[in-house]
């Protein structure tokens, strides 16, 4: 399983998601940042930051 906590990147955000597939997780993160943070363009730098904070959980 892969887990991402938005608050690890954006202070004060409590959104977290845990799914089996990283591709699905990235899609859910994209939806979240668009809706909650108004970020509609996800560049390579943001993808790198997000990937640094994805945790592998069992």
PyMOL CGO cylinders between C-alpha atoms (Angstrom):
from pymol import cmd
from pymol.cgo import CYLINDER

trace = [
    CYLINDER, 0.00, 0.00, 0.00, 1.05, 3.57, -0.68, 0.3, 1, 1, 1, 1, 1, 1,
    CYLINDER, 1.05, 3.57, -0.68, 0.11, 6.42, 1.65, 0.3, 1, 1, 1, 1, 1, 1,
    CYLINDER, 0.11, 6.42, 1.65, 0.29, 10.18, 1.21, 0.3, 1, 1, 1, 1, 1, 1,
    CYLINDER, 0.29, 10.18, 1.21, -0.49, 12.84, 3.81, 0.3, 1, 1, 1, 1, 1, 1,
    CYLINDER, -0.49, 12.84, 3.81, -0.92, 16.26, 2.21, 0.3, 1, 1, 1, 1, 1, 1,
    CYLINDER, -0.92, 16.26, 2.21, 0.01, 17.93, 5.50, 0.3, 1, 1, 1, 1, 1, 1,
    CYLINDER, 0.01, 17.93, 5.50, 3.57, 16.64, 5.01, 0.3, 1, 1, 1, 1, 1, 1,
    CYLINDER, 3.57, 16.64, 5.01, 3.79, 19.09, 2.09, 0.3, 1, 1, 1, 1, 1, 1,
    CYLINDER, 3.79, 19.09, 2.09, 1.11, 21.71, 2.84, 0.3, 1, 1, 1, 1, 1, 1,
    CYLINDER, 1.11, 21.71, 2.84, 1.05, 22.78, 6.48, 0.3, 1, 1, 1, 1, 1, 1,
    CYLINDER, 1.05, 22.78, 6.48, -2.37, 22.49, 8.06, 0.3, 1, 1, 1, 1, 1, 1,
    CYLINDER, -2.37, 22.49, 8.06, -3.92, 20.17, 5.47, 0.3, 1, 1, 1, 1, 1, 1,
    CYLINDER, -3.92, 20.17, 5.47, -5.39, 17.04, 7.05, 0.3, 1, 1, 1, 1, 1, 1,
    CYLINDER, -5.39, 17.04, 7.05, -6.10, 15.11, 3.82, 0.3, 1, 1, 1, 1, 1, 1,
    CYLINDER, -6.10, 15.11, 3.82, -4.59, 11.63, 3.61, 0.3, 1, 1, 1, 1, 1, 1,
    CYLINDER, -4.59, 11.63, 3.61, -5.05, 8.79, 1.18, 0.3, 1, 1, 1, 1, 1, 1,
    CYLINDER, -5.05, 8.79, 1.18, -3.89, 5.19, 1.13, 0.3, 1, 1, 1, 1, 1, 1,
    CYLINDER, -3.89, 5.19, 1.13, -4.26, 2.92, -1.89, 0.3, 1, 1, 1, 1, 1, 1,
    CYLINDER, -4.26, 2.92, -1.89, -2.41, -0.04, -3.40, 0.3, 1, 1, 1, 1, 1, 1,
    CYLINDER, -2.41, -0.04, -3.40, -1.34, 1.59, -6.68, 0.3, 1, 1, 1, 1, 1, 1,
    CYLINDER, -1.34, 1.59, -6.68, 0.92, 4.65, -6.97, 0.3, 1, 1, 1, 1, 1, 1,
    CYLINDER, 0.92, 4.65, -6.97, -0.70, 5.69, -10.24, 0.3, 1, 1, 1, 1, 1, 1,
    CYLINDER, -0.70, 5.69, -10.24, -4.12, 5.74, -8.59, 0.3, 1, 1, 1, 1, 1, 1,
    CYLINDER, -4.12, 5.74, -8.59, -2.66, 7.63, -5.64, 0.3, 1, 1, 1, 1, 1, 1,
    CYLINDER, -2.66, 7.63, -5.64, -1.14, 10.29, -7.91, 0.3, 1, 1, 1, 1, 1, 1,
    CYLINDER, -1.14, 10.29, -7.91, -4.52, 10.72, -9.64, 0.3, 1, 1, 1, 1, 1, 1,
    CYLINDER, -4.52, 10.72, -9.64, -6.29, 11.17, -6.30, 0.3, 1, 1, 1, 1, 1, 1,
    CYLINDER, -6.29, 11.17, -6.30, -3.62, 13.64, -5.17, 0.3, 1, 1, 1, 1, 1, 1,
    CYLINDER, -3.62, 13.64, -5.17, -4.10, 15.64, -8.38, 0.3, 1, 1, 1, 1, 1, 1,
    CYLINDER, -4.10, 15.64, -8.38, -7.85, 15.79, -7.75, 0.3, 1, 1, 1, 1, 1, 1,
    CYLINDER, -7.85, 15.79, -7.75, -7.27, 16.87, -4.15, 0.3, 1, 1, 1, 1, 1, 1,
    CYLINDER, -7.27, 16.87, -4.15, -4.77, 19.64, -4.88, 0.3, 1, 1, 1, 1, 1, 1,
    CYLINDER, -4.77, 19.64, -4.88, -7.02, 21.05, -7.60, 0.3, 1, 1, 1, 1, 1, 1,
    CYLINDER, -7.02, 21.05, -7.60, -10.08, 21.10, -5.36, 0.3, 1, 1, 1, 1, 1, 1,
    CYLINDER, -10.08, 21.10, -5.36, -8.55, 21.99, -2.00, 0.3, 1, 1, 1, 1, 1, 1,
    CYLINDER, -8.55, 21.99, -2.00, -5.54, 24.08, -2.99, 0.3, 1, 1, 1, 1, 1, 1,
    CYLINDER, -5.54, 24.08, -2.99, -6.44, 25.48, -6.42, 0.3, 1, 1, 1, 1, 1, 1,
    CYLINDER, -6.44, 25.48, -6.42, -3.42, 23.88, -8.09, 0.3, 1, 1, 1, 1, 1, 1,
    CYLINDER, -3.42, 23.88, -8.09, -4.48, 22.78, -11.56, 0.3, 1, 1, 1, 1, 1, 1,
    CYLINDER, -4.48, 22.78, -11.56, -1.08, 22.51, -13.22, 0.3, 1, 1, 1, 1, 1, 1,
    CYLINDER, -1.08, 22.51, -13.22, 1.14, 19.83, -11.76, 0.3, 1, 1, 1, 1, 1, 1,
    CYLINDER, 1.14, 19.83, -11.76, 4.71, 20.26, -12.91, 0.3, 1, 1, 1, 1, 1, 1,
    CYLINDER, 4.71, 20.26, -12.91, 7.67, 17.90, -12.55, 0.3, 1, 1, 1, 1, 1, 1,
    CYLINDER, 7.67, 17.90, -12.55, 8.88, 19.71, -9.42, 0.3, 1, 1, 1, 1, 1, 1,
    CYLINDER, 8.88, 19.71, -9.42, 5.58, 19.16, -7.62, 0.3, 1, 1, 1, 1, 1, 1,
    CYLINDER, 5.58, 19.16, -7.62, 5.49, 15.51, -8.69, 0.3, 1, 1, 1, 1, 1, 1,
    CYLINDER, 5.49, 15.51, -8.69, 9.00, 15.06, -7.26, 0.3, 1, 1, 1, 1, 1, 1,
    CYLINDER, 9.00, 15.06, -7.26, 8.02, 16.65, -3.94, 0.3, 1, 1, 1, 1, 1, 1,
    CYLINDER, 8.02, 16.65, -3.94, 4.90, 14.49, -3.70, 0.3, 1, 1, 1, 1, 1, 1,
    CYLINDER, 4.90, 14.49, -3.70, 6.84, 11.31, -4.52, 0.3, 1, 1, 1, 1, 1, 1,
    CYLINDER, 6.84, 11.31, -4.52, 9.37, 12.13, -1.78, 0.3, 1, 1, 1, 1, 1, 1,
    CYLINDER, 9.37, 12.13, -1.78, 6.51, 12.06, 0.73, 0.3, 1, 1, 1, 1, 1, 1,
    CYLINDER, 6.51, 12.06, 0.73, 4.74, 8.88, -0.40, 0.3, 1, 1, 1, 1, 1, 1,
    CYLINDER, 4.74, 8.88, -0.40, 5.14, 6.19, 2.23, 0.3, 1, 1, 1, 1, 1, 1,
    CYLINDER, 5.14, 6.19, 2.23, 5.06, 2.47, 1.70, 0.3, 1, 1, 1, 1, 1, 1,
    CYLINDER, 5.06, 2.47, 1.70, 2.81, 0.89, 4.32, 0.3, 1, 1, 1, 1, 1, 1,
    CYLINDER, 2.81, 0.89, 4.32, 1.87, -2.72, 4.93, 0.3, 1, 1, 1, 1, 1, 1,
]
cmd.load_cgo(trace, "trace")
